[in-house]
């Protein structure tokens, strides 16, 4: 059977409708569950305050509810206390939107890249705090993720940040735990830059929020004595983890990317394209403290990429210097008169042990070999 272009368009349209409907039904079901949990939690919190309910009362409540609803999961004393904490964390959570209205909400994953970028630009321009979280956003977060957030994130603004990141990036529970452990909230948007002077709004806000400080490369299993080229090679070998650390929208273009200028060859360390920024992002890796000449060299690379590679539809190329950043005033002065957008961020290879102790500790490879030997025995 011959397949024409009209059929393919119809097929794609139907597939998108199925995906959208499944996502919206899932959001509605999750919202109803969270609404029930909130009501239970609010009741427990109120009774604790008014009638002095304690741990034994909560345990009795758990037993009685399980007896009445033996097929229902999630009624353990521990989960009931999570419900109480959930209601305390979000005292104004209600399903103000009906299930029908929830089903009409657009699913972020099926939006076009242009629409997604527009939404991200608007979010970057807005000030993020706990009051910016909507009931719909809360309703999209699975209960297991809410449990993680209640356990590990006590600051309301920080929790709001992670909630919006889960929705934007589609994080799994394991990824969420990793990002919280790596203190993403404290690092996101903290790189030093001249974006306000070199990029228009809201592009400058989005670029600022895209970069981190410091970047964590502990997955490389290298210490601070590693050389630049060794770190670069290791990052390429672990490109998936590197991209996860960089964040949403980055696509790898190449390392030691060749730029030929009037017969002379130059090589950038790491070149990426970010689909949400709609621009190339070139990373230069330096071992040691920031030096003003680093910015000049990176500025040269940015100008070359803009002239030789960047398309008319792309935004200006952004440069990122990865190096130690002890003197922020020197960095500020160095970037002030540069006309291209440059950010400067620190990076950490790993939390190192004292050398004497580190020599006594087995490597991952040694541990794996030992475990294999024990298993074989």
N, C-alpha and C positions, 0 to 999 in steps of 0.2 A: 504493500500500500504506500502510495506516495504521500509524503507529509509536506504540506505547503506552509508558508509563513503565517497565514491566518490561523491555521490550526495550532501552531506553536504559541501564538499570542493568546489564544483562548485557553490553552492548557496552562500557561503560566499564570493567567488571571485567576483560573479556578484554584490552582495550587495556593496562590496568595490568599484567596478568600478562606480556604480551609485552614491555613496556618493562622490567620487573623482570628477566626472564630474559635479555634481551639485555645489560643492564648487568652482571649477575652473570657471564655467560659472558665478557664483556670483561674483567672484573676477574680472573677465573681465568686467562685467556690471558696477560694482562699480568703476573700474579704468576709464572707459569711462566717467562716470558721474563726477568724480573728475577732469578729464582732461578738461571737459567743464567748470566746476566751476573755475578752475585755469585760463583758458583763459579769462573768464568774469572778474575775480578778477584782473588779470594783466592789462587788459584794463582800469578798473576803477582806479587802482593805478597809471598807467601812466598818465591818464587824470587829476587826482588830482595834480600830480606833474607838468605837462606841461601846463595845461589850467586852473588850479585852481578850478576844480570841487568841489562842496560842497555838503552838505546834501540834498539841494533842487534838485540838478541835479540827484543825486542817486535816489531820490524819483520819479522824472519824468521818469528816465530810467526804474524803476520798473513798473510804470503804462504802459509805451509803450511796454515793453516786455510781460506783462500780456495780453495786448490787442492783440498782434500778436500771442501769444501762450496761449490761455485761458485754455487749458487742462493741462498745465504744472505747477507743484507745485515748490516751492522753489525760487520764484522770488520776494519775499518781500524785501523792503529796508534793513531790518535787515539781511536777508540772503545774500544779495548782499555785505554788508559790511563784513560778514564772508568770502565770496569769496575773497575779497580784502586782508583781513588779512591772509588767507590761502596762497595766492600767495606771499605775503611778507615773510611769515614764511618759505616757501619752494621755493625760487626763481628759483631753477633748476629742479623743478618737471616737467617731460615730460613723455609721454608714449613712451620711447625709445624702449620698448618691444612691439611688435605687439600683437593684441588680441590672435593670434595663439600661440605666445610664452608665453603669460600669462596663457593660458589654459594648457600648458605643464609643468608649475611649479608644483612641488609636494605639495599636501595639507598636512600640518603638522599633522592634527588630525588623518590621516589614516596611518601615518608612524608607523613602529614597535617600541616598547619601546627601543630597542637597538639603532636604528637610531636616535630616538628623543634624547636619552641620549647623543649620540655622538655630535649632533648639539648643545645641551645645554652646553656641556663641551667646545666646540669651542667658543661659545658665551661668556662664563664665562672667558675664557682666553684672549679674545679680550678686548681692552679698549673701553668703551662705551662713545661716544660723539655724537653730532648732525650730524657730517659728516658720521657717520656709518649707518645712516638710508638710505635705498635704495628706489627707486621709487616703486618697487614691494611691499615693506612693507607699504608704504603710501597708495598704492592702495587697500590694504586689510582692511583698517580701514574704517568703515562706516562713512558717513558724520556727523551723530549726535555725534559720538565720537570725530571727529575732532573739532566740535563746542565746546564740553566740554574742550578739550585740549587748544584751542585758548582762551577760557574764563578764565580758572583756572590755566593754567601752562604757565608762561611767559618765563621761562628759557629754552633755546633750548635743552640743554643736558638732562634736566629733562623730557622734552616732548619726546625726543628720547627714554628714558627709559620706559615711559609709553606705547609708541607705540609698543615696542618690547614685553612688558608684556601682552598687549592685544592679540597679535598674539600667544604668547606661551600658555597663559592660557585661551583664549576664553572668556574673561570678558564681561559681559553685561555692558550696560551704567551705571546702578546703582552701580555695583561693581566698575567700573572705578572711579565714583564720590567718593565712599567710600575710595578707596585707595589713591586718591589725597588728600582728606580731612584729612586722617590719616598720610599724609606726608611720604608715603612709600619710595619715592626716597631718602629722607634724612635718612631713617632708614635701608634700605636694605644693607646688607653686612658690617654693622658697628659694629658687635659684636667683642669683644676682643677674640683672640684665639691664639693657637699655631699650627694652621693647616699647616703653611709653614714648620714647623720643623717635623711634624708627618705624613703628607700625601704627596704622590707624585703628581706632576702636571700632568694633569689639575684638578685632584680630589680635591686638596687643594683650587683651585680657585672656583670651584663649591660649595664646602662646605662653603667657606667664603661668597659667594653671597647668599646662602640659608638662612643664619641666619640674624636676624634683631637686632637692638638696638636703642630704647627700643621696647619691645613688648607691644601692647596696649590691655588690657583686660577690657576696659571700659564697655563692654557689660555685665559684671558681676554685675554691680550696687553695688560694694563693695568699702569701703574706705581703706586707708592705714593701719588702725588698725586691719584689718582682719588677722586671724591666717593662718599659712601655710596650715593646713589640710582643713580649710574652703575654701581657694582659690582653692586648688586642687579639692575638691568635686564640687565646682561651675563650674570649667573648664570642668569637665566630664559631668555635666548636660547640658552644652552649647557646646557640642563637635563639632557640625557643625561650629559654629562661631569660635571656637578655631582652627579648621583645616584651616579655611579661613585665619585667622591671621598668622598661621604657614607658609602657602604658598603651592606651587605646589609640589605634589608628596608624601605628608605625609599620612600614614595610621595608625590609632590608633590600638595599640596592647593591652594595659592594663594599669591600675594604681595599685600602691602597688604590683607590679609584684614580685613574690617570687623567690629569688635566694637562693638555699640551698648549703652551702659550708661545707663539712665534718660534716654534722649534724646540723650546725648552720643556722638559717634562717635570710635572709636580704631582704628588700623590697625597690624597686626603686619607685620613685614618679610617673613618667609618661614615658611609653615606646611606641615609634613609629617606623615604618619602612618607609624609604624614597626610593621610587622606582627609582628616578633619581640619587640619591647618591648610590643606591644599598647597603644600610647598615641600621642597627638599629641606632636609635637616642634616647638616654635616657635623659630626662629632670629632673633636681633636682630643686625644688622650695624652696627658702629660704627667710624669712622675715628679713629684715635688711641688713646691709652692708656685702660685700664680706669678707670672712675670709679664710686664706690659708688652713685651715683644710677641708674646703668644697671641694677643688680641690682634696685632697687626698682621700676623701670618694667616690667622683664621679669616680676617677681613678680606685678604687677597683671595683665598679659596672661595669665599661666598661670591665675590664679584665674578670670578671665573665661571662658577656654576650658573649664575644668573645670565651670563652672556652666552655660554655654550650649551647648556642643558635645559634650563628652565623654559617652559612653554609660555605663550602669551596668556593662557588661562590660569597659570599658576601664580600664587602669591610669592613675594620675595623670599629667597632662601634664608633660613635661620641657621646660625652657627652656635654650637655648644662646646665650651671648653670644660673638659673633665680634669680637674687638678685640685690641689689643696688650696683652700681659700682663707688663710688666716688674717690677711689684711684687707678688709672690705673697702677701706678708703682708697687704697691703691687701685683696686678693681673698678671702683666707681669713677675715678679720674681717667683711667685707661679707656673706658667705654664711652665716656661723655662725648667726645668729639668724633666718634666713629659713626658713619652713616648707615651701616648695615646692622641688622638685628643680631645681637650676640648675647648669649647667656653663659654664666659661669657657675659650675656646680662641683661640689666635692664628691668623692666616691670612696667607699669602704670595701676593701677586699674581704676581710673577715675580722672577727674579734679574736685577736691573737693572744695566745698564752705566753707567759714568760718563756724565754728560749730554753732554759734548763728544764722546765716542766714540759714544754712542747716536745723535746727530744725523747722524753720518757713515755709520751702518749703514743699509742699505736695509730697508724694511718687507717683510713677507711678501707683501703685495699687489704691491709693486714687483718683487719677485723673480719672482712668478708671471707678471706682465706681460712681464718681460724674457725668461723662458723661452718664453712663447708667441710672442714676436717672433722668437726664434732658430729655433723650430720652423717658423714660417711661411716663413722665409728658406730 
